């Protein structure tokens, strides 16, 4: 598997020793397209996903878009329980 390109840890308000860990691996050539793998480690399970792009930048951007959608639509985010850097409900993935 490629090297880790980026990680982010989201805190869960009111939950001690629980967090959501996001990991994105570096895009790599897979056939004619670039593949970018990612994982969202929720407190109760891990979700592994991947996307393809025509180049490595598109694959990375698509992975970030998918991660943002998955995290923002989660029950924890909908309840306002996720935060990053102890600032309100900001999770640091685009607009609030």
MARLOVO-943260 format. One record per residue: residue number from 0; residue in one letter; x, y, z of N, C-alpha, C in turn. Coordinates in nm, 4 decimals. Layout:
BEGIN
+------+------+----------+----------+----------+----------+----------+----------+----------+----------+----------+
: resi : resn :     n_px :     n_py :     n_pz :    ca_px :    ca_py :    ca_pz :     c_px :     c_py :     c_pz :
+------+------+----------+----------+----------+----------+----------+----------+----------+----------+----------+
:  NUM :    A :        X :        Y :        Z :        X :        Y :        Z :        X :        Y :        Z :
...
+------+------+----------+----------+----------+----------+----------+----------+----------+----------+----------+
***
This chain:
BEGIN
+------+------+----------+----------+----------+----------+----------+----------+----------+----------+----------+
: resi : resn :     n_px :     n_py :     n_pz :    ca_px :    ca_py :    ca_pz :     c_px :     c_py :     c_pz :
+------+------+----------+----------+----------+----------+----------+----------+----------+----------+----------+
:    0 :    X :   0.0848 :  -0.1178 :   0.0000 :   0.0000 :   0.0000 :   0.0000 :   0.0891 :   0.1238 :   0.0000 :
:    1 :    X :   0.0461 :   0.2307 :  -0.0649 :   0.1237 :   0.3547 :  -0.0674 :   0.1418 :   0.4139 :   0.0722 :
:    2 :    X :   0.2219 :   0.5155 :   0.0793 :   0.2467 :   0.5820 :   0.2072 :   0.1291 :   0.6705 :   0.2457 :
:    3 :    X :   0.1187 :   0.6966 :   0.3740 :   0.0146 :   0.7857 :   0.4240 :   0.0459 :   0.9275 :   0.3781 :
:    4 :    X :  -0.0516 :   0.9920 :   0.3163 :  -0.0349 :   1.1292 :   0.2685 :  -0.0838 :   1.2298 :   0.3710 :
:    5 :    X :  -0.1910 :   1.1957 :   0.4441 :  -0.2482 :   1.2905 :   0.5395 :  -0.3337 :   1.2171 :   0.6415 :
:    6 :    X :  -0.3403 :   1.2764 :   0.7608 :  -0.4275 :   1.2238 :   0.8660 :  -0.4899 :   1.3395 :   0.9412 :
:    7 :    X :  -0.6074 :   1.3144 :   0.9951 :  -0.6736 :   1.4108 :   1.0812 :  -0.7487 :   1.3347 :   1.1882 :
:    8 :    X :  -0.7446 :   1.3869 :   1.3097 :  -0.8193 :   1.3289 :   1.4198 :  -0.9281 :   1.4265 :   1.4596 :
:    9 :    X :  -1.0518 :   1.3773 :   1.4597 :  -1.1659 :   1.4567 :   1.5049 :  -1.2040 :   1.4099 :   1.6438 :
:   10 :    X :  -1.2340 :   1.5032 :   1.7282 :  -1.2771 :   1.4714 :   1.8643 :  -1.4284 :   1.4574 :   1.8685 :
:   11 :    X :  -1.4741 :   1.3834 :   1.9671 :  -1.6183 :   1.3640 :   1.9867 :  -1.6549 :   1.4278 :   2.1188 :
:   12 :    X :  -1.7378 :   1.5292 :   2.1103 :  -1.7805 :   1.6026 :   2.2290 :  -1.8512 :   1.5092 :   2.3267 :
:   13 :    X :  -1.8055 :   1.5104 :   2.4513 :  -1.8697 :   1.4322 :   2.5568 :  -1.8271 :   1.2865 :   2.5620 :
:   14 :    X :  -1.7319 :   1.2478 :   2.4787 :  -1.6876 :   1.1078 :   2.4773 :  -1.5387 :   1.1028 :   2.5097 :
:   15 :    X :  -1.5061 :   1.0497 :   2.6255 :  -1.3656 :   1.0396 :   2.6642 :  -1.2980 :   0.9250 :   2.5901 :
:   16 :    X :  -1.1778 :   0.9521 :   2.5447 :  -1.0957 :   0.8522 :   2.4771 :  -1.1601 :   0.7954 :   2.3514 :
:   17 :    X :  -1.2487 :   0.8713 :   2.2876 :  -1.3061 :   0.8303 :   2.1601 :  -1.2819 :   0.9416 :   2.0595 :
:   18 :    X :  -1.2490 :   0.9003 :   1.9383 :  -1.2234 :   0.9975 :   1.8337 :  -1.2503 :   0.9326 :   1.6987 :
:   19 :    X :  -1.2484 :   1.0151 :   1.5969 :  -1.2619 :   0.9680 :   1.4597 :  -1.1304 :   0.9999 :   1.3904 :
:   20 :    X :  -1.0640 :   0.8968 :   1.3405 :  -0.9348 :   0.9131 :   1.2743 :  -0.9544 :   0.8988 :   1.1239 :
:   21 :    X :  -0.9085 :   0.9978 :   1.0490 :  -0.9166 :   0.9957 :   0.9028 :  -0.7754 :   0.9783 :   0.8480 :
:   22 :    X :  -0.7593 :   0.8840 :   0.7572 :  -0.6301 :   0.8601 :   0.6940 :  -0.6494 :   0.8576 :   0.5427 :
:   23 :    X :  -0.5595 :   0.9270 :   0.4728 :  -0.5596 :   0.9277 :   0.3260 :  -0.4220 :   0.8814 :   0.2807 :
:   24 :    X :  -0.4206 :   0.7823 :   0.1922 :  -0.2944 :   0.7349 :   0.1377 :  -0.2649 :   0.8072 :   0.0070 :
:   25 :    X :  -0.1397 :   0.8130 :  -0.0274 :  -0.0974 :   0.8787 :  -0.1510 :  -0.1610 :   0.8106 :  -0.2716 :
:   26 :    X :  -0.2095 :   0.8900 :  -0.3666 :  -0.2631 :   0.8309 :  -0.4895 :  -0.1540 :   0.7541 :  -0.5644 :
:   27 :    X :  -0.1941 :   0.6492 :  -0.6338 :  -0.0996 :   0.5701 :  -0.7122 :  -0.1661 :   0.5239 :  -0.8407 :
:   28 :    X :  -0.0845 :   0.4998 :  -0.9402 :  -0.1338 :   0.4568 :  -1.0701 :  -0.1881 :   0.3148 :  -1.0599 :
:   29 :    X :  -0.3116 :   0.2973 :  -1.1044 :  -0.3791 :   0.1675 :  -1.1026 :  -0.4429 :   0.1495 :  -1.2405 :
:   30 :    X :  -0.3746 :   0.0824 :  -1.3273 :  -0.4206 :   0.0739 :  -1.4656 :  -0.3921 :   0.2065 :  -1.5347 :
:   31 :    X :  -0.4946 :   0.2647 :  -1.5930 :  -0.4777 :   0.3923 :  -1.6621 :  -0.5131 :   0.5120 :  -1.5733 :
:   32 :    X :  -0.5690 :   0.4884 :  -1.4570 :  -0.6126 :   0.5953 :  -1.3680 :  -0.5363 :   0.5896 :  -1.2371 :
:   33 :    X :  -0.5551 :   0.6938 :  -1.1571 :  -0.4929 :   0.6997 :  -1.0248 :  -0.5963 :   0.6649 :  -0.9193 :
:   34 :    X :  -0.5544 :   0.5864 :  -0.8240 :  -0.6414 :   0.5429 :  -0.7151 :  -0.5934 :   0.6079 :  -0.5862 :
:   35 :    X :  -0.6899 :   0.6518 :  -0.5052 :  -0.6576 :   0.7092 :  -0.3752 :  -0.7439 :   0.6387 :  -0.2704 :
:   36 :    X :  -0.6783 :   0.5685 :  -0.1798 :  -0.7461 :   0.4954 :  -0.0729 :  -0.7566 :   0.5827 :   0.0510 :
:   37 :    X :  -0.8637 :   0.5640 :   0.1254 :  -0.8814 :   0.6370 :   0.2511 :  -0.9548 :   0.5504 :   0.3516 :
:   38 :    X :  -0.9413 :   0.5878 :   0.4777 :  -1.0093 :   0.5165 :   0.5856 :  -1.0638 :   0.6178 :   0.6847 :
:   39 :    X :  -1.1859 :   0.5924 :   0.7297 :  -1.2447 :   0.6681 :   0.8396 :  -1.2649 :   0.5692 :   0.9533 :
:   40 :    X :  -1.1893 :   0.5865 :   1.0592 :  -1.2027 :   0.5005 :   1.1774 :  -1.3022 :   0.5643 :   1.2737 :
:   41 :    X :  -1.4234 :   0.5149 :   1.2699 :  -1.5266 :   0.5585 :   1.3632 :  -1.5053 :   0.4842 :   1.4948 :
:   42 :    X :  -1.5656 :   0.5295 :   1.6035 :  -1.5470 :   0.4604 :   1.7321 :  -1.5884 :   0.3135 :   1.7292 :
:   43 :    X :  -1.6887 :   0.2794 :   1.6490 :  -1.7412 :   0.1434 :   1.6505 :  -1.7033 :   0.0592 :   1.5282 :
:   44 :    X :  -1.6440 :   0.1237 :   1.4249 :  -1.6064 :   0.0494 :   1.3056 :  -1.5199 :   0.1358 :   1.2146 :
:   45 :    X :  -1.4527 :   0.0702 :   1.1229 :  -1.3721 :   0.1424 :   1.0237 :  -1.4420 :   0.1340 :   0.8889 :
:   46 :    X :  -1.4304 :   0.2424 :   0.8130 :  -1.4826 :   0.2442 :   0.6767 :  -1.3654 :   0.2681 :   0.5824 :
:   47 :    X :  -1.3422 :   0.1746 :   0.4906 :  -1.2386 :   0.1887 :   0.3900 :  -1.3031 :   0.2241 :   0.2576 :
:   48 :    X :  -1.2492 :   0.3275 :   0.1944 :  -1.3007 :   0.3689 :   0.0655 :  -1.1868 :   0.3988 :  -0.0304 :
:   49 :    X :  -1.2219 :   0.4131 :  -0.1564 :  -1.1246 :   0.4547 :  -0.2562 :  -1.1965 :   0.5227 :  -0.3709 :
:   50 :    X :  -1.1226 :   0.6059 :  -0.4401 :  -1.1743 :   0.6756 :  -0.5569 :  -1.0687 :   0.6691 :  -0.6666 :
:   51 :    X :  -1.1104 :   0.6975 :  -0.7883 :  -1.0193 :   0.7009 :  -0.9019 :  -1.0261 :   0.8379 :  -0.9673 :
:   52 :    X :  -0.9130 :   0.8835 :  -1.0174 :  -0.9060 :   1.0079 :  -1.0915 :  -0.8171 :   0.9906 :  -1.2133 :
:   53 :    X :  -0.8290 :   1.0832 :  -1.3083 :  -0.7465 :   1.0746 :  -1.4287 :  -0.6015 :   1.1109 :  -1.3996 :
:   54 :    X :  -0.5794 :   1.1839 :  -1.2894 :  -0.4432 :   1.2093 :  -1.2424 :  -0.4444 :   1.2053 :  -1.0901 :
:   55 :    X :  -0.3273 :   1.2141 :  -1.0297 :  -0.3192 :   1.1983 :  -0.8843 :  -0.3905 :   1.3109 :  -0.8094 :
:   56 :    X :  -0.3882 :   1.4320 :  -0.8642 :  -0.4558 :   1.5433 :  -0.7967 :  -0.6070 :   1.5234 :  -0.7962 :
:   57 :    X :  -0.6628 :   1.4820 :  -0.9077 :  -0.8073 :   1.4570 :  -0.9111 :  -0.8447 :   1.3462 :  -0.8140 :
:   58 :    X :  -0.7647 :   1.2411 :  -0.8057 :  -0.7932 :   1.1320 :  -0.7123 :  -0.7912 :   1.1820 :  -0.5686 :
:   59 :    X :  -0.6945 :   1.2654 :  -0.5357 :  -0.6856 :   1.3209 :  -0.4005 :  -0.8038 :   1.4120 :  -0.3697 :
:   60 :    X :  -0.8394 :   1.4982 :  -0.4625 :  -0.9534 :   1.5880 :  -0.4430 :  -1.0829 :   1.5084 :  -0.4260 :
:   61 :    X :  -1.1007 :   1.4057 :  -0.5061 :  -1.2209 :   1.3220 :  -0.4942 :  -1.2247 :   1.2486 :  -0.3611 :
:   62 :    X :  -1.1092 :   1.2014 :  -0.3145 :  -1.1057 :   1.1357 :  -0.1834 :  -1.1477 :   1.2342 :  -0.0745 :
:   63 :    X :  -1.0957 :   1.3557 :  -0.0782 :  -1.1348 :   1.4572 :   0.0206 :  -1.2841 :   1.4878 :   0.0133 :
:   64 :    X :  -1.3380 :   1.4935 :  -0.1072 :  -1.4824 :   1.5189 :  -0.1230 :  -1.5652 :   1.4067 :  -0.0628 :
:   65 :    X :  -1.5249 :   1.2835 :  -0.0878 :  -1.5983 :   1.1687 :  -0.0329 :  -1.5886 :   1.1650 :   0.1198 :
:   66 :    X :  -1.4701 :   1.1900 :   0.1713 :  -1.4518 :   1.1918 :   0.3163 :  -1.5383 :   1.3001 :   0.3790 :
:   67 :    X :  -1.5362 :   1.4186 :   0.3207 :  -1.6159 :   1.5296 :   0.3732 :  -1.7636 :   1.4935 :   0.3751 :
:   68 :    X :  -1.8130 :   1.4361 :   0.2668 :  -1.9544 :   1.3974 :   0.2606 :  -1.9872 :   1.2902 :   0.3637 :
:   69 :    X :  -1.9006 :   1.1896 :   0.3757 :  -1.9244 :   1.0814 :   0.4713 :  -1.9254 :   1.1330 :   0.6152 :
:   70 :    X :  -1.8292 :   1.2174 :   0.6477 :  -1.8199 :   1.2680 :   0.7850 :  -1.9359 :   1.3627 :   0.8149 :
:   71 :    X :  -1.9637 :   1.4562 :   0.7246 :  -2.0707 :   1.5548 :   0.7498 :  -2.2092 :   1.4903 :   0.7589 :
:   72 :    X :  -2.2285 :   1.3782 :   0.6900 :  -2.3600 :   1.3125 :   0.6932 :  -2.3721 :   1.2113 :   0.8076 :
:   73 :    X :  -2.2668 :   1.1934 :   0.8839 :  -2.2700 :   1.0976 :   0.9940 :  -2.3586 :   1.1473 :   1.1075 :
:   74 :    X :  -2.4148 :   1.0558 :   1.1849 :  -2.4957 :   1.0972 :   1.3009 :  -2.4169 :   1.1860 :   1.3983 :
:   75 :    X :  -2.2888 :   1.1568 :   1.4185 :  -2.2090 :   1.2381 :   1.5109 :  -2.1994 :   1.3828 :   1.4637 :
:   76 :    X :  -2.1776 :   1.4027 :   1.3344 :  -2.1694 :   1.5395 :   1.2817 :  -2.3065 :   1.6058 :   1.2834 :
:   77 :    X :  -2.4100 :   1.5321 :   1.2505 :  -2.5454 :   1.5887 :   1.2485 :  -2.5896 :   1.6330 :   1.3877 :
:   78 :    X :  -2.5398 :   1.5663 :   1.4902 :  -2.5716 :   1.6032 :   1.6287 :  -2.4817 :   1.7157 :   1.6796 :
:   79 :    X :  -2.3822 :   1.7553 :   1.5991 :  -2.2892 :   1.8582 :   1.6410 :  -2.1853 :   1.8083 :   1.7399 :
:   80 :    X :  -2.1580 :   1.6780 :   1.7378 :  -2.0666 :   1.6188 :   1.8347 :  -1.9213 :   1.6138 :   1.7887 :
:   81 :    X :  -1.8953 :   1.6348 :   1.6599 :  -1.7578 :   1.6282 :   1.6099 :  -1.6952 :   1.7663 :   1.6081 :
:   82 :    X :  -1.5681 :   1.7716 :   1.6443 :  -1.4956 :   1.8983 :   1.6331 :  -1.3475 :   1.8711 :   1.6149 :
:   83 :    X :  -1.2796 :   1.9751 :   1.5679 :  -1.1356 :   1.9687 :   1.5440 :  -1.0729 :   2.0924 :   1.6050 :
:   84 :    X :  -0.9669 :   2.0777 :   1.6749 :  -0.8958 :   2.1887 :   1.7395 :  -0.9805 :   2.2643 :   1.8408 :
:   85 :    X :  -1.0771 :   2.1957 :   1.9003 :  -1.1592 :   2.2520 :   2.0074 :  -1.2274 :   2.3831 :   1.9719 :
:   86 :    X :  -1.2704 :   2.3976 :   1.8478 :  -1.3377 :   2.5199 :   1.8058 :  -1.4770 :   2.4889 :   1.7526 :
:   87 :    X :  -1.5753 :   2.5025 :   1.8343 :  -1.7136 :   2.4848 :   1.7915 :  -1.7376 :   2.3520 :   1.7242 :
:   88 :    X :  -1.8099 :   2.3556 :   1.6126 :  -1.8406 :   2.2341 :   1.5369 :  -1.7570 :   2.2245 :   1.4108 :
:   89 :    X :  -1.6473 :   2.3005 :   1.4032 :  -1.5631 :   2.2981 :   1.2844 :  -1.4841 :   2.1682 :   1.2809 :
:   90 :    X :  -1.4944 :   2.0961 :   1.1703 :  -1.4181 :   1.9726 :   1.1553 :  -1.3027 :   1.9901 :   1.0569 :
:   91 :    X :  -1.2847 :   2.1122 :   1.0081 :  -1.1716 :   2.1418 :   0.9226 :  -1.1761 :   2.0770 :   0.7866 :
:   92 :    X :  -1.2945 :   2.0484 :   0.7372 :  -1.3096 :   1.9871 :   0.6043 :  -1.3994 :   2.0746 :   0.5174 :
:   93 :    X :  -1.3531 :   2.1906 :   0.4839 :  -1.4319 :   2.2804 :   0.4006 :  -1.5233 :   2.3672 :   0.4840 :
:   94 :    X :  -1.6271 :   2.4183 :   0.4199 :  -1.7178 :   2.5102 :   0.4878 :  -1.7976 :   2.4400 :   0.5951 :
:   95 :    X :  -1.8400 :   2.5163 :   0.6917 :  -1.9177 :   2.4613 :   0.8042 :  -2.0580 :   2.4283 :   0.7609 :
+------+------+----------+----------+----------+----------+----------+----------+----------+----------+----------+
***
